[in-house]
Amino acid sequence: MISGWCRRFLVAGLLWAASPAGISAAETPRRVVSMNVCTDQMAMLLADKGQLYSVSYLAADASTSALADDAKRYVLNHGLAEEIFLMKPDLVIAGTYTTRTTVDLLKRLGFVVEEFAPEVSIAEVRTNLRRMGKILGRQQRADALVAAMDAEIARLQAMNLSEVELALYYANGFTFGSGTLVADIVGIAGLENLAERLGISGTGKLSLEALVLARPDLIAVDASPDRGPALARQTFDHPAFRAISAGHRSVQLDSRYTICGGPFTLIAAGILQQAAMTLGGVKPDMGKR
Amino acid sequence: MTETARYRLLIAVLAMVVALLFVLSLTVGPAEVAPLQGLSALFADDDSLIGLVMREIRLPRAILGLMIGATLGLSGAALQGYLRNPLAEPGLIGVSASASLGAVIAIYTGLSALMPLALPLMALAGALCAVLVVRLMAGADARPLSVILAGVAVSTFAGAMTSLALNLSPNPFAAMEIMFWMLGSLTDRSMIHVWLAAPFMVFGWLMLASLGRALDALTLGHETAASMGVDMRRVQRLAVIGTAASVGAATAVAGAIGFVGLIVPHLLRPLVGARPSRLLLASALGGATLLLAADILVRVVAPGRDLKLGVLTAVVGAPFFLVLVLRARRQMA
């Protein structure tokens, strides 16, 4: 009979033998696996041809990922340690909040794991893009993307909007206040965020009553029907919500642009700005009562 | 004071408390609306924002609180009398959980979006199955233990199936909504929900209320009741369908709220004398009192947190249940 520690030693030995030989941080990784929908998208944007091997299944889900079509070109993983192990990557990229047990296990097995925290501002998107570029040995591509983003931000900020107050009203009454990526996007679009006026920081609850009484000029919702029915969507059918969102006052803002930070996040800012400008024509006769 | 006079006084007091809590419920909410301004906006015929909040958000919430509370109190009293079991209650015998399952299937398959009536009907069907299974398992003598054991099996099964249905839904929010279906809430319900559920609840109330005389006779035992001319098959039909219709509709719009039907009849039984027929109306009013109070408390204690109603009723109800079990054990010893 083999004692417990001995067996563990043997297993570790076997695993070590199976793991890729040339793990060295200095070299450019050749076989990269990403396990988080946000790192997936950054890696897809930056990686060289053939460098990225696998992304998470969420990256191919059009309701969470802005690059769902691109993701179909890669092998999809589910963030399971066994699965990642058999892919023999020389670099694993993960988020700091998801698949924690897998990350710990992979590190113990000697894999190089790079972790990325979710971005809470456009500034952090820039930082993370550059860091990802460095890790993948694609600094030039990263710099180009950041420059394109900055140009787009400048274009958005140059638009002169009359004062429009926006309420972000997501399923179950969630809204985004100061210190969130979405709030940053609202600012770039040149709109006022109701949540910030109400003193909500981070992700918070906005009650339907408070929303009705605040009567924002514009309400951004994600009411896309392709996710299947749920109570969360019933809020959008509530007579009180319908009364205040009638006409041009609500705008569909797909979550896939705002869940993760990236150049595509600015598409969300563009959508909001466009809706606010459409509003301009009808604004005078809908003053706050 | 005669027993009848005392009963009438009790009903009058309970009715007044319900009316008071109903008005109080209208004045409590996350939005800061001055109570008098809100109440006058309720009746004003303009389309002000405060009027919108009062009419479309707070009024349906108060109406549903009252009606669902009454449903749970009444059905608890009726079930306890019918099964001659002090622990019978829609939550404990799995009726609420099964109604939740029916409602969940209706909503998350998209059926209720095609046909709104599918929601209360499916919940009713779920509730009906639960009552029938428990009735069947309990046997003719309806021993307390077998009723409760059957109830545990039914509610565990229905709860698991509800979780399964929600986990299988492609909508990422569905899984979070398990909480709503297991614990119940009246947050942001609308008049649509009131119109959907109220007819079924009232229909169920009428059936349960007509049981009064039969329940009185049943206190003397099955055979005696039958010899007194009580049609046991009719009683069974009324109790089963009445409970399923009212509790099913209540659960379809507010989720499963436990313990109300257990606590209220027990608290009121000593006050009405041991007459199940009198307990029915008193329990309906008592249930409305308890649920309106609980719904006001969830908004006052933790505003903005969307505390679930079932949490509050369980905080009061679970210790109460334990006391009942202890008392029953002492009686058996």
Boltz contact constraints between the chains, C-beta under 6 A:
constraints:
  - contact:
      token1: [A, 171]
      token2: [B, 173]
      max_distance: 6.0
  - contact:
      token1: [A, 205]
      token2: [B, 304]
      max_distance: 6.0
  - contact:
      token1: [A, 207]
      token2: [B, 30]
      max_distance: 6.0
  - contact:
      token1: [A, 208]
      token2: [B, 188]
      max_distance: 6.0
  - contact:
      token1: [A, 209]
      token2: [B, 29]
      max_distance: 6.0
  - contact:
      token1: [A, 209]
      token2: [B, 30]
      max_distance: 6.0
  - contact:
      token1: [A, 209]
      token2: [B, 31]
      max_distance: 6.0
  - contact:
      token1: [A, 209]
      token2: [B, 53]
      max_distance: 6.0
  - contact:
      token1: [A, 209]
      token2: [B, 57]
      max_distance: 6.0
  - contact:
      token1: [A, 210]
      token2: [B, 30]
      max_distance: 6.0
  - contact:
      token1: [A, 210]
      token2: [B, 31]
      max_distance: 6.0
  - contact:
      token1: [A, 212]
      token2: [B, 49]
      max_distance: 6.0
  - contact:
      token1: [A, 212]
      token2: [B, 52]
      max_distance: 6.0
  - contact:
      token1: [A, 212]
      token2: [B, 53]
      max_distance: 6.0
  - contact:
      token1: [A, 213]
      token2: [B, 31]
      max_distance: 6.0
  - contact:
      token1: [A, 213]
      token2: [B, 49]
      max_distance: 6.0
  - contact:
      token1: [A, 215]
      token2: [B, 49]
      max_distance: 6.0
  - contact:
      token1: [A, 227]
      token2: [B, 171]
      max_distance: 6.0
  - contact:
      token1: [A, 228]
      token2: [B, 169]
      max_distance: 6.0
  - contact:
      token1: [A, 228]
      token2: [B, 170]
      max_distance: 6.0
  - contact:
      token1: [A, 228]
      token2: [B, 171]
      max_distance: 6.0
  - contact:
      token1: [A, 229]
      token2: [B, 107]
      max_distance: 6.0
  - contact:
      token1: [A, 229]
      token2: [B, 108]
      max_distance: 6.0
  - contact:
      token1: [A, 229]
      token2: [B, 110]
      max_distance: 6.0
  - contact:
      token1: [A, 229]
      token2: [B, 113]
      max_distance: 6.0
  - contact:
      token1: [A, 230]
      token2: [B, 171]
      max_distance: 6.0
  - contact:
      token1: [A, 230]
      token2: [B, 173]
      max_distance: 6.0
  - contact:
      token1: [A, 230]
      token2: [B, 174]
      max_distance: 6.0
  - contact:
      token1: [A, 231]
      token2: [B, 177]
      max_distance: 6.0
  - contact:
      token1: [A, 232]
      token2: [B, 173]
      max_distance: 6.0
  - contact:
      token1: [A, 238]
      token2: [B, 190]
      max_distance: 6.0
  - contact:
      token1: [A, 239]
      token2: [B, 56]
      max_distance: 6.0
  - contact:
      token1: [A, 239]
      token2: [B, 190]
      max_distance: 6.0
  - contact:
      token1: [A, 240]
      token2: [B, 52]
      max_distance: 6.0
  - contact:
      token1: [A, 240]
      token2: [B, 56]
      max_distance: 6.0
  - contact:
      token1: [A, 240]
      token2: [B, 57]
      max_distance: 6.0
  - contact:
      token1: [A, 243]
      token2: [B, 52]
      max_distance: 6.0
